[in-house]
Amino acid sequence: MLKTSGATVRRAAYLLLTGMIISASTACTPGREAPRLPVRIAYTRTYGSALVQIAGAKNFFGDAGLEPQLAAYDVGKDSAQALFDGKADVAVSADTVLVDRILEGQPLVVLASIQRSTKHNGVVARRDRGISTAIDLKGKRIGLTRGTASEYLLHALLVEQNLANSDIVAVDMSTQDLGKALSEGKVDAVATSNPNLERIALELGDVAVRFYQETLFTERFCVFAYKDWAASHKEEIRRLIGALSRAESLLCSREAEAKLIVEKATSTDQAVLDAVWPDSSYPLSIDQSLLVDFEDQARWLGRNECGLLQRGAAARAAPAIPDFLDHIDETALKAVEPAAVQIVR
């Protein structure tokens, strides 16, 4: 369960009051209906997008004066691609995909971080393939979905064991096929995210062993858009952040209700969600550690010979690490939740 300290209770009360003010500011005036602003939001069916799922289920976007078009995808790689393909105005995904595209030169801007976890991604392996510790992954066939944060997690796990990417056999496949491939023995382990990871582990039973990288890798789910869209849709962004703030308030103050919403949105059994729920926190925030995480992932992407940089037959040249401050717009979040912005410019 989420810890409910005095500070948490005070924060929940503050968020509730903030949400009421935002709703009032976008409410209709007597005799005139305020225009609803359309916004297309691509998010994931993972609990990394919990605040979006809650805001959608509770109509917080509508209450904020938005006309949302919500599209859910299995993984952040696909929700981000919807933005890149022009099918969404705003996307939600793990930060690895975002950093990769910024390195490509995409003019993207982060509007907020909405989830953080050191155990959202991990590796689940088969004990009957001689795997009991992470070092035993050497020489094994490991299923993964290229272009996801799980690939970065696997890299961090290998680094901790002084293993190189070439010390394993990486098998690229869709996220939906990972569980079947592991259960049928086509691979010895898989790198994936929760709730998929926990679901696969529970189905394997006592054969399963899980590995995480809690010291080297903190994953964040971020809300982001193209810079030009963000610059010309400031009111939509303010209302969007306001709706997410209300969702954060509900999650803090009515955790059981929030979990039911996420359980339905992610098609997750209660047992699976109960197992993974304590491993994440859901602060709506932009802080200095976000920049540190971006830079760490950028360095990995810049030197990784078999990861996200490898598209098709040729890899691009390793790019210089950009100034990620140029890709953060905290304006709306600072207006809605001033204390949630802890960044030095």
TORKOL-4160 file (C-alpha; in steps of 0.2 Angstrom, whole numbers, padded with zeros to 4 digits, m for minus):
345
<pt num="1" X="0000" Y="0000" Z="0000"/>
<pt num="2" X="0005" Y="0018" Z="m0002"/>
<pt num="3" X="0012" Y="0026" Z="0013"/>
<pt num="4" X="0000" Y="0038" Z="0021"/>
<pt num="5" X="0011" Y="0050" Z="0031"/>
<pt num="6" X="0005" Y="0067" Z="0037"/>
<pt num="7" X="0014" Y="0074" Z="0022"/>
<pt num="8" X="0005" Y="0063" Z="0010"/>
<pt num="9" X="m0012" Y="0068" Z="0018"/>
<pt num="10" X="m0007" Y="0086" Z="0016"/>
<pt num="11" X="m0002" Y="0084" Z="m0002"/>
<pt num="12" X="m0018" Y="0075" Z="m0006"/>
<pt num="13" X="m0028" Y="0089" Z="0002"/>
<pt num="14" X="m0018" Y="0102" Z="m0008"/>
<pt num="15" X="m0021" Y="0092" Z="m0024"/>
<pt num="16" X="m0039" Y="0090" Z="m0021"/>
<pt num="17" X="m0041" Y="0109" Z="m0018"/>
<pt num="18" X="m0030" Y="0113" Z="m0034"/>
<pt num="19" X="m0041" Y="0101" Z="m0044"/>
<pt num="20" X="m0057" Y="0110" Z="m0038"/>
<pt num="21" X="m0050" Y="0127" Z="m0043"/>
<pt num="22" X="m0045" Y="0121" Z="m0060"/>
<pt num="23" X="m0062" Y="0114" Z="m0063"/>
<pt num="24" X="m0070" Y="0130" Z="m0058"/>
<pt num="25" X="m0059" Y="0140" Z="m0069"/>
<pt num="26" X="m0064" Y="0130" Z="m0084"/>
<pt num="27" X="m0083" Y="0129" Z="m0079"/>
<pt num="28" X="m0096" Y="0136" Z="m0090"/>
<pt num="29" X="m0101" Y="0154" Z="m0086"/>
<pt num="30" X="m0120" Y="0157" Z="m0084"/>
<pt num="31" X="m0129" Y="0157" Z="m0101"/>
<pt num="32" X="m0113" Y="0152" Z="m0111"/>
<pt num="33" X="m0104" Y="0135" Z="m0113"/>
<pt num="34" X="m0086" Y="0136" Z="m0112"/>
<pt num="35" X="m0078" Y="0128" Z="m0128"/>
<pt num="36" X="m0070" Y="0111" Z="m0126"/>
<pt num="37" X="m0053" Y="0109" Z="m0133"/>
<pt num="38" X="m0049" Y="0093" Z="m0142"/>
<pt num="39" X="m0033" Y="0084" Z="m0138"/>
<pt num="40" X="m0027" Y="0067" Z="m0144"/>
<pt num="41" X="m0018" Y="0057" Z="m0130"/>
<pt num="42" X="m0008" Y="0041" Z="m0134"/>
<pt num="43" X="m0004" Y="0031" Z="m0118"/>
<pt num="44" X="0000" Y="0013" Z="m0112"/>
<pt num="45" X="m0010" Y="m0001" Z="m0105"/>
<pt num="46" X="0003" Y="m0003" Z="m0091"/>
<pt num="47" X="0002" Y="0005" Z="m0074"/>
<pt num="48" X="0015" Y="0018" Z="m0079"/>
<pt num="49" X="0000" Y="0027" Z="m0087"/>
<pt num="50" X="m0010" Y="0025" Z="m0071"/>
<pt num="51" X="m0014" Y="0044" Z="m0070"/>
<pt num="52" X="m0020" Y="0045" Z="m0088"/>
<pt num="53" X="m0031" Y="0030" Z="m0085"/>
<pt num="54" X="m0038" Y="0037" Z="m0069"/>
<pt num="55" X="m0041" Y="0054" Z="m0077"/>
<pt num="56" X="m0050" Y="0046" Z="m0092"/>
<pt num="57" X="m0061" Y="0034" Z="m0081"/>
<pt num="58" X="m0066" Y="0049" Z="m0070"/>
<pt num="59" X="m0069" Y="0061" Z="m0084"/>
<pt num="60" X="m0056" Y="0073" Z="m0077"/>
<pt num="61" X="m0051" Y="0078" Z="m0094"/>
<pt num="62" X="m0069" Y="0082" Z="m0099"/>
<pt num="63" X="m0071" Y="0092" Z="m0082"/>
<pt num="64" X="m0056" Y="0102" Z="m0086"/>
<pt num="65" X="m0063" Y="0108" Z="m0103"/>
<pt num="66" X="m0055" Y="0095" Z="m0114"/>
<pt num="67" X="m0062" Y="0084" Z="m0128"/>
<pt num="68" X="m0050" Y="0070" Z="m0126"/>
<pt num="69" X="m0047" Y="0056" Z="m0139"/>
<pt num="70" X="m0039" Y="0042" Z="m0129"/>
<pt num="71" X="m0029" Y="0028" Z="m0138"/>
<pt num="72" X="m0021" Y="0014" Z="m0127"/>
<pt num="73" X="m0006" Y="0004" Z="m0133"/>
<pt num="74" X="0002" Y="m0011" Z="m0126"/>
<pt num="75" X="0019" Y="m0003" Z="m0124"/>
<pt num="76" X="0027" Y="0014" Z="m0123"/>
<pt num="77" X="0036" Y="0011" Z="m0140"/>
<pt num="78" X="0019" Y="0011" Z="m0149"/>
<pt num="79" X="0011" Y="0025" Z="m0139"/>
<pt num="80" X="0026" Y="0036" Z="m0144"/>
<pt num="81" X="0025" Y="0030" Z="m0162"/>
<pt num="82" X="0007" Y="0037" Z="m0163"/>
<pt num="83" X="0014" Y="0054" Z="m0159"/>
<pt num="84" X="0028" Y="0052" Z="m0171"/>
<pt num="85" X="0015" Y="0047" Z="m0185"/>
<pt num="86" X="0004" Y="0062" Z="m0182"/>
<pt num="87" X="m0010" Y="0051" Z="m0174"/>
<pt num="88" X="m0008" Y="0059" Z="m0157"/>
<pt num="89" X="m0004" Y="0077" Z="m0150"/>
<pt num="90" X="0003" Y="0070" Z="m0133"/>
<pt num="91" X="0011" Y="0054" Z="m0129"/>
<pt num="92" X="0014" Y="0044" Z="m0113"/>
<pt num="93" X="0029" Y="0032" Z="m0113"/>
<pt num="94" X="0044" Y="0026" Z="m0103"/>
<pt num="95" X="0058" Y="0039" Z="m0104"/>
<pt num="96" X="0070" Y="0027" Z="m0114"/>
<pt num="97" X="0060" Y="0029" Z="m0130"/>
<pt num="98" X="0059" Y="0048" Z="m0128"/>
<pt num="99" X="0077" Y="0050" Z="m0125"/>
<pt num="100" X="0081" Y="0040" Z="m0140"/>
<pt num="101" X="0071" Y="0051" Z="m0152"/>
<pt num="102" X="0078" Y="0067" Z="m0144"/>
<pt num="103" X="0095" Y="0060" Z="m0149"/>
<pt num="104" X="0089" Y="0058" Z="m0166"/>
<pt num="105" X="0085" Y="0076" Z="m0166"/>
<pt num="106" X="0066" Y="0076" Z="m0164"/>
<pt num="107" X="0060" Y="0092" Z="m0156"/>
<pt num="108" X="0051" Y="0084" Z="m0142"/>
<pt num="109" X="0047" Y="0092" Z="m0125"/>
<pt num="110" X="0042" Y="0084" Z="m0108"/>
<pt num="111" X="0027" Y="0091" Z="m0100"/>
<pt num="112" X="0028" Y="0081" Z="m0084"/>
<pt num="113" X="0034" Y="0064" Z="m0076"/>
<pt num="114" X="0019" Y="0054" Z="m0070"/>
<pt num="115" X="0027" Y="0038" Z="m0063"/>
<pt num="116" X="0044" Y="0032" Z="m0057"/>
<pt num="117" X="0049" Y="0014" Z="m0052"/>
<pt num="118" X="0065" Y="0004" Z="m0050"/>
<pt num="119" X="0055" Y="m0012" Z="m0053"/>
<pt num="120" X="0043" Y="m0008" Z="m0067"/>
<pt num="121" X="0055" Y="m0017" Z="m0079"/>
<pt num="122" X="0064" Y="m0033" Z="m0076"/>
<pt num="123" X="0070" Y="m0051" Z="m0082"/>
<pt num="124" X="0060" Y="m0067" Z="m0078"/>
<pt num="125" X="0070" Y="m0083" Z="m0081"/>
<pt num="126" X="0068" Y="m0101" Z="m0080"/>
<pt num="127" X="0077" Y="m0110" Z="m0066"/>
<pt num="128" X="0077" Y="m0126" Z="m0075"/>
<pt num="129" X="0088" Y="m0119" Z="m0088"/>
<pt num="130" X="0102" Y="m0117" Z="m0075"/>
<pt num="131" X="0098" Y="m0099" Z="m0070"/>
<pt num="132" X="0097" Y="m0094" Z="m0052"/>
<pt num="133" X="0107" Y="m0078" Z="m0052"/>
<pt num="134" X="0109" Y="m0064" Z="m0064"/>
<pt num="135" X="0127" Y="m0070" Z="m0069"/>
<pt num="136" X="0119" Y="m0086" Z="m0076"/>
<pt num="137" X="0111" Y="m0076" Z="m0090"/>
<pt num="138" X="0128" Y="m0077" Z="m0099"/>
<pt num="139" X="0126" Y="m0087" Z="m0115"/>
<pt num="140" X="0107" Y="m0088" Z="m0113"/>
<pt num="141" X="0093" Y="m0084" Z="m0126"/>
<pt num="142" X="0084" Y="m0069" Z="m0119"/>
<pt num="143" X="0068" Y="m0063" Z="m0127"/>
<pt num="144" X="0065" Y="m0044" Z="m0128"/>
<pt num="145" X="0056" Y="m0031" Z="m0138"/>
<pt num="146" X="0068" Y="m0019" Z="m0146"/>
<pt num="147" X="0065" Y="m0001" Z="m0143"/>
<pt num="148" X="0058" Y="m0002" Z="m0125"/>
<pt num="149" X="0064" Y="0002" Z="m0108"/>
<pt num="150" X="0066" Y="m0016" Z="m0104"/>
<pt num="151" X="0080" Y="m0017" Z="m0116"/>
<pt num="152" X="0089" Y="m0004" Z="m0107"/>
<pt num="153" X="0085" Y="m0013" Z="m0090"/>
<pt num="154" X="0093" Y="m0029" Z="m0097"/>
<pt num="155" X="0109" Y="m0019" Z="m0102"/>
<pt num="156" X="0110" Y="m0011" Z="m0085"/>
<pt num="157" X="0108" Y="m0029" Z="m0077"/>
<pt num="158" X="0122" Y="m0036" Z="m0088"/>
<pt num="159" X="0133" Y="m0021" Z="m0084"/>
<pt num="160" X="0131" Y="m0025" Z="m0065"/>
<pt num="161" X="0137" Y="m0043" Z="m0069"/>
<pt num="162" X="0152" Y="m0037" Z="m0080"/>
<pt num="163" X="0144" Y="m0045" Z="m0095"/>
<pt num="164" X="0143" Y="m0037" Z="m0112"/>
<pt num="165" X="0128" Y="m0037" Z="m0124"/>
<pt num="166" X="0138" Y="m0051" Z="m0134"/>
<pt num="167" X="0137" Y="m0062" Z="m0119"/>
<pt num="168" X="0119" Y="m0066" Z="m0122"/>
<pt num="169" X="0108" Y="m0071" Z="m0137"/>
<pt num="170" X="0095" Y="m0057" Z="m0139"/>
<pt num="171" X="0079" Y="m0063" Z="m0147"/>
<pt num="172" X="0068" Y="m0049" Z="m0153"/>
<pt num="173" X="0049" Y="m0052" Z="m0153"/>
<pt num="174" X="0033" Y="m0043" Z="m0149"/>
<pt num="175" X="0028" Y="m0040" Z="m0131"/>
<pt num="176" X="0013" Y="m0051" Z="m0133"/>
<pt num="177" X="0024" Y="m0066" Z="m0138"/>
<pt num="178" X="0036" Y="m0066" Z="m0123"/>
<pt num="179" X="0026" Y="m0076" Z="m0111"/>
<pt num="180" X="0023" Y="m0090" Z="m0123"/>
<pt num="181" X="0041" Y="m0091" Z="m0129"/>
<pt num="182" X="0047" Y="m0093" Z="m0112"/>
<pt num="183" X="0034" Y="m0105" Z="m0106"/>
<pt num="184" X="0037" Y="m0116" Z="m0122"/>
<pt num="185" X="0056" Y="m0115" Z="m0119"/>
<pt num="186" X="0060" Y="m0106" Z="m0135"/>
<pt num="187" X="0070" Y="m0093" Z="m0124"/>
<pt num="188" X="0078" Y="m0095" Z="m0107"/>
<pt num="189" X="0072" Y="m0078" Z="m0100"/>
<pt num="190" X="0063" Y="m0063" Z="m0106"/>
<pt num="191" X="0065" Y="m0044" Z="m0102"/>
<pt num="192" X="0049" Y="m0035" Z="m0100"/>
<pt num="193" X="0039" Y="m0023" Z="m0090"/>
<pt num="194" X="0025" Y="m0025" Z="m0077"/>
<pt num="195" X="0012" Y="m0031" Z="m0076"/>
<pt num="196" X="0017" Y="m0042" Z="m0090"/>
<pt num="197" X="0033" Y="m0048" Z="m0081"/>
<pt num="198" X="0023" Y="m0053" Z="m0065"/>
<pt num="199" X="0010" Y="m0061" Z="m0075"/>
<pt num="200" X="0023" Y="m0072" Z="m0084"/>
<pt num="201" X="0031" Y="m0076" Z="m0068"/>
<pt num="202" X="0015" Y="m0082" Z="m0059"/>
<pt num="203" X="0011" Y="m0093" Z="m0074"/>
<pt num="204" X="0028" Y="m0101" Z="m0073"/>
<pt num="205" X="0026" Y="m0104" Z="m0055"/>
<pt num="206" X="0041" Y="m0111" Z="m0045"/>
<pt num="207" X="0051" Y="m0112" Z="m0061"/>
<pt num="208" X="0052" Y="m0093" Z="m0062"/>
<pt num="209" X="0066" Y="m0082" Z="m0055"/>
<pt num="210" X="0065" Y="m0063" Z="m0057"/>
<pt num="211" X="0079" Y="m0050" Z="m0058"/>
<pt num="212" X="0078" Y="m0031" Z="m0057"/>
<pt num="213" X="0091" Y="m0018" Z="m0057"/>
<pt num="214" X="0086" Y="m0006" Z="m0043"/>
<pt num="215" X="0102" Y="0003" Z="m0040"/>
<pt num="216" X="0107" Y="0008" Z="m0058"/>
<pt num="217" X="0090" Y="0010" Z="m0067"/>
<pt num="218" X="0075" Y="0021" Z="m0062"/>
<pt num="219" X="0062" Y="0021" Z="m0075"/>
<pt num="220" X="0050" Y="0036" Z="m0077"/>
<pt num="221" X="0034" Y="0037" Z="m0088"/>
<pt num="222" X="0033" Y="0055" Z="m0096"/>
<pt num="223" X="0020" Y="0065" Z="m0104"/>
<pt num="224" X="0027" Y="0073" Z="m0120"/>
<pt num="225" X="0023" Y="0082" Z="m0136"/>
<pt num="226" X="0032" Y="0091" Z="m0151"/>
<pt num="227" X="0038" Y="0108" Z="m0147"/>
<pt num="228" X="0028" Y="0117" Z="m0160"/>
<pt num="229" X="0012" Y="0109" Z="m0154"/>
<pt num="230" X="0016" Y="0113" Z="m0136"/>
<pt num="231" X="0020" Y="0131" Z="m0140"/>
<pt num="232" X="0003" Y="0134" Z="m0149"/>
<pt num="233" X="m0008" Y="0124" Z="m0137"/>
<pt num="234" X="m0003" Y="0131" Z="m0120"/>
<pt num="235" X="m0021" Y="0131" Z="m0113"/>
<pt num="236" X="m0024" Y="0112" Z="m0118"/>
<pt num="237" X="m0008" Y="0108" Z="m0109"/>
<pt num="238" X="m0013" Y="0117" Z="m0094"/>
<pt num="239" X="m0030" Y="0108" Z="m0093"/>
<pt num="240" X="m0022" Y="0092" Z="m0097"/>
<pt num="241" X="m0010" Y="0094" Z="m0082"/>
<pt num="242" X="m0024" Y="0100" Z="m0071"/>
<pt num="243" X="m0034" Y="0084" Z="m0075"/>
<pt num="244" X="m0018" Y="0073" Z="m0071"/>
<pt num="245" X="m0017" Y="0083" Z="m0055"/>
<pt num="246" X="m0034" Y="0077" Z="m0050"/>
<pt num="247" X="m0030" Y="0059" Z="m0054"/>
<pt num="248" X="m0015" Y="0060" Z="m0043"/>
<pt num="249" X="m0026" Y="0067" Z="m0029"/>
<pt num="250" X="m0038" Y="0053" Z="m0031"/>
<pt num="251" X="m0024" Y="0040" Z="m0031"/>
<pt num="252" X="m0016" Y="0047" Z="m0015"/>
<pt num="253" X="m0033" Y="0049" Z="m0006"/>
<pt num="254" X="m0043" Y="0034" Z="m0013"/>
<pt num="255" X="m0030" Y="0021" Z="m0017"/>
<pt num="256" X="m0043" Y="0006" Z="m0018"/>
<pt num="257" X="m0053" Y="0015" Z="m0031"/>
<pt num="258" X="m0038" Y="0020" Z="m0041"/>
<pt num="259" X="m0032" Y="0002" Z="m0041"/>
<pt num="260" X="m0048" Y="m0004" Z="m0047"/>
<pt num="261" X="m0047" Y="0008" Z="m0062"/>
<pt num="262" X="m0030" Y="0003" Z="m0066"/>
<pt num="263" X="m0034" Y="m0016" Z="m0064"/>
<pt num="264" X="m0048" Y="m0013" Z="m0078"/>
<pt num="265" X="m0037" Y="m0002" Z="m0089"/>
<pt num="266" X="m0023" Y="m0014" Z="m0089"/>
<pt num="267" X="m0033" Y="m0030" Z="m0090"/>
<pt num="268" X="m0023" Y="m0036" Z="m0074"/>
<pt num="269" X="m0028" Y="m0049" Z="m0062"/>
<pt num="270" X="m0030" Y="m0042" Z="m0044"/>
<pt num="271" X="m0016" Y="m0054" Z="m0038"/>
<pt num="272" X="m0004" Y="m0047" Z="m0051"/>
<pt num="273" X="m0008" Y="m0029" Z="m0048"/>
<pt num="274" X="m0006" Y="m0032" Z="m0029"/>
<pt num="275" X="0011" Y="m0039" Z="m0032"/>
<pt num="276" X="0017" Y="m0025" Z="m0042"/>
<pt num="277" X="0008" Y="m0010" Z="m0036"/>
<pt num="278" X="0020" Y="m0005" Z="m0021"/>
<pt num="279" X="0035" Y="m0005" Z="m0033"/>
<pt num="280" X="0030" Y="0012" Z="m0041"/>
<pt num="281" X="0026" Y="0030" Z="m0035"/>
<pt num="282" X="0015" Y="0042" Z="m0046"/>
<pt num="283" X="0021" Y="0059" Z="m0042"/>
<pt num="284" X="0016" Y="0072" Z="m0055"/>
<pt num="285" X="0033" Y="0081" Z="m0056"/>
<pt num="286" X="0048" Y="0088" Z="m0065"/>
<pt num="287" X="0064" Y="0087" Z="m0055"/>
<pt num="288" X="0083" Y="0087" Z="m0057"/>
<pt num="289" X="0085" Y="0068" Z="m0056"/>
<pt num="290" X="0074" Y="0067" Z="m0072"/>
<pt num="291" X="0089" Y="0076" Z="m0081"/>
<pt num="292" X="0101" Y="0064" Z="m0073"/>
<pt num="293" X="0091" Y="0049" Z="m0079"/>
<pt num="294" X="0090" Y="0056" Z="m0096"/>
<pt num="295" X="0109" Y="0059" Z="m0097"/>
<pt num="296" X="0112" Y="0041" Z="m0091"/>
<pt num="297" X="0101" Y="0033" Z="m0104"/>
<pt num="298" X="0108" Y="0045" Z="m0118"/>
<pt num="299" X="0126" Y="0039" Z="m0114"/>
<pt num="300" X="0120" Y="0021" Z="m0115"/>
<pt num="301" X="0111" Y="0024" Z="m0132"/>
<pt num="302" X="0126" Y="0032" Z="m0139"/>
<pt num="303" X="0137" Y="0018" Z="m0136"/>
<pt num="304" X="0126" Y="0003" Z="m0137"/>
<pt num="305" X="0130" Y="m0008" Z="m0152"/>
<pt num="306" X="0114" Y="m0018" Z="m0153"/>
<pt num="307" X="0100" Y="m0008" Z="m0145"/>
<pt num="308" X="0089" Y="0006" Z="m0150"/>
<pt num="309" X="0102" Y="0014" Z="m0161"/>
<pt num="310" X="0102" Y="m0001" Z="m0172"/>
<pt num="311" X="0088" Y="0001" Z="m0185"/>
<pt num="312" X="0088" Y="m0011" Z="m0199"/>
<pt num="313" X="0105" Y="m0015" Z="m0207"/>
<pt num="314" X="0114" Y="0001" Z="m0202"/>
<pt num="315" X="0117" Y="0010" Z="m0186"/>
<pt num="316" X="0118" Y="0029" Z="m0185"/>
<pt num="317" X="0133" Y="0038" Z="m0178"/>
<pt num="318" X="0134" Y="0040" Z="m0159"/>
<pt num="319" X="0126" Y="0058" Z="m0156"/>
<pt num="320" X="0132" Y="0071" Z="m0144"/>
<pt num="321" X="0122" Y="0072" Z="m0128"/>
<pt num="322" X="0110" Y="0087" Z="m0129"/>
<pt num="323" X="0105" Y="0099" Z="m0116"/>
<pt num="324" X="0089" Y="0091" Z="m0110"/>
<pt num="325" X="0084" Y="0107" Z="m0102"/>
<pt num="326" X="0079" Y="0112" Z="m0120"/>
<pt num="327" X="0067" Y="0098" Z="m0120"/>
<pt num="328" X="0058" Y="0101" Z="m0104"/>
<pt num="329" X="0043" Y="0113" Z="m0102"/>
<pt num="330" X="0038" Y="0115" Z="m0084"/>
<pt num="331" X="0026" Y="0130" Z="m0087"/>
<pt num="332" X="0010" Y="0121" Z="m0085"/>
<pt num="333" X="0015" Y="0110" Z="m0071"/>
<pt num="334" X="0022" Y="0125" Z="m0061"/>
<pt num="335" X="0005" Y="0134" Z="m0064"/>
<pt num="336" X="m0005" Y="0119" Z="m0057"/>
<pt num="337" X="0007" Y="0112" Z="m0044"/>
<pt num="338" X="0022" Y="0124" Z="m0041"/>
<pt num="339" X="0030" Y="0112" Z="m0028"/>
<pt num="340" X="0031" Y="0098" Z="m0041"/>
<pt num="341" X="0044" Y="0108" Z="m0051"/>
<pt num="342" X="0061" Y="0106" Z="m0043"/>
<pt num="343" X="0073" Y="0110" Z="m0058"/>
<pt num="344" X="0088" Y="0121" Z="m0059"/>
<pt num="345" X="0089" Y="0132" Z="m0075"/>
